[in-house]
Amino acid sequence: MFEAVVTEPQVGSIAGGGRYDGLVGMFGKREVPAVGISLGLERILVVMEELGMLPDIRSQSRVLVTVFAAEFKDRSLEVVSLLRSAGIPAQVSLGDTKLGRQFKHANALGIPYVVVIGPEEAAAGFVVLKELASGSQETLTTEALIERLSS
């Protein structure tokens, strides 16, 4: 048997293993000698994080286009497509329809801007651009949005 232990940071065992004779035989008709290992992935990730070994996984996107509600998803997809066509790195939020969570997701990924297309904006052909760092926001046409984010 063996065990791999990390002492700094003090996490404890991150891997272990040994012989497992008889284990394979439980599922077959004959005894098979065996060895095995188990890794504690969560513990390894904790060690890597504490030692600064994990890469920066921030997004390269400059803007996250939210989905206000299911009925506005097509408009959000259209706007993200226009932004990408203009060479602006953008992504659309397809997971959660709660705006607060979408904003938190953008912030966690290091995306500086969020676009919101609510009922009034969709009806009028506008979008709201919010800068997460300052909290400032402005209502723009898609053309003005592209111009604003291109500069």
N, C-alpha and C positions, 0 to 999 in steps of 0.2 A: 504494500500500500504506500501511497505517497500523498502529500498535501502541499500545495503552494500557498504561502502566506505572505501578505504585504504588511510590512511593519511601519512604513512611512508613506502616506498617511496610514494610521492604524485602522485598518479595515478588517483584518483577519484573513481567513481562508478565501482564496479566489478560485481554487481548482483542487481537485482531488481525484484519486483513481486507484486502480489496483486490479487484482485478478477477480474474475467473476465466474470461476469454474462452477458448473452446475446450473447457472442461470439459463444458458441456452438450452440445456437439457430439459428444463421445465416445459419448454414449448415444442420439443421434438422427442424422438425416441432414443437418442443416444447422447452420451456425455460429450461435450465439446469444450476444450480449454479456451478461455477467453480473457482478455484484458480490456479495460475501459477507462475513460476519463470523463469528468464532468467539469464544465467551466461555469463560474458564477458571473454571467454577463453583466448584471446590474452592478455587482461589486467592482468589476473591472472598469465599468464606465464611471463609477464614483471616483476611483483612483485616478483615472485619466483626467477627469474634470478638475480634481484637486491639484493635480500636477501641471495643469495647463496644456495637456496633450491633445485636446479635442480641437478640430478645426473650427474656424468661425463659420457658422452656417447661415449667416445673414443673407437675405435675398439680394439679388442684383437688380430687382425691380425698383423703379422709382415711384411707382404708383400702384395701389391696390384698388380695383374697381369693385365696390361692394354690390351685393344683391339685396336690395331693400325688401323685396318679397318675390315669391315665385313668378308672379305675373310680370315682373320687370327684368327677369333673367335675360331674355333675348336682347333687351336694350343694353344691359351691362356687357353682354358678350359682344355686341356691336361696337360699343365704345372701346373696350379693350383691344379689339381687332384694329380699330382706327389708330389707336395709340401705337400699337406694335408696327403697323404699316408706316407710321411716321418716324420709326426708329426709337421710340420711347419704350424702354423696358417696363412692361406692365403685366400684371396678373389679375385674375378675377377670383373672387371668393365664392366657391360653389358649395362649401360645406355647411356653414351655420348661417341662418337668416337673421340672427340677432345682431344688430349693428354694433353694439358695444363689444361683443366678442370679435367681430370682424376688425374693429379698430385695434383691439388688444393684439390680435394676430398680426396685423400689419406692424404694429410697434415692436413686437417680439422679433419679427424678421428684419427690423431695421429699415422698413419702407417709410420714406418721409411723407408721402402724400396718400390721401384716400379720396376716392370719388364716390359720391352718393347720388343716386338717381331715384328720388322718391316720386310719389304720385304727381305733385305739382310740377316738378322738374320734367318728368316724362311727358306730361300734357303740353308743356310750353316748349319742349325741345331743348332744355338746359340741363346742366349737371352742376353739382356743388363740389368744389375742390377744397379739401381741408388739409392744411399743413399740420401734422401731428405735433411737431415740436412747439410751435407757437400757439396752436389752437385757432389760428385765423382761418377764415373760410370765405370763399367768393363764389358767386353764381356766374357760370360762363356757358357760352355755346361750345359745342365740341371743337369747332375751329379755334376759338379763343383758348380752350383748354390745351390743345396741341401746341399752339403758339407759346402759351405760358410755360409749359413743361419742356419745350425745346430750348428755351433760353437758359 
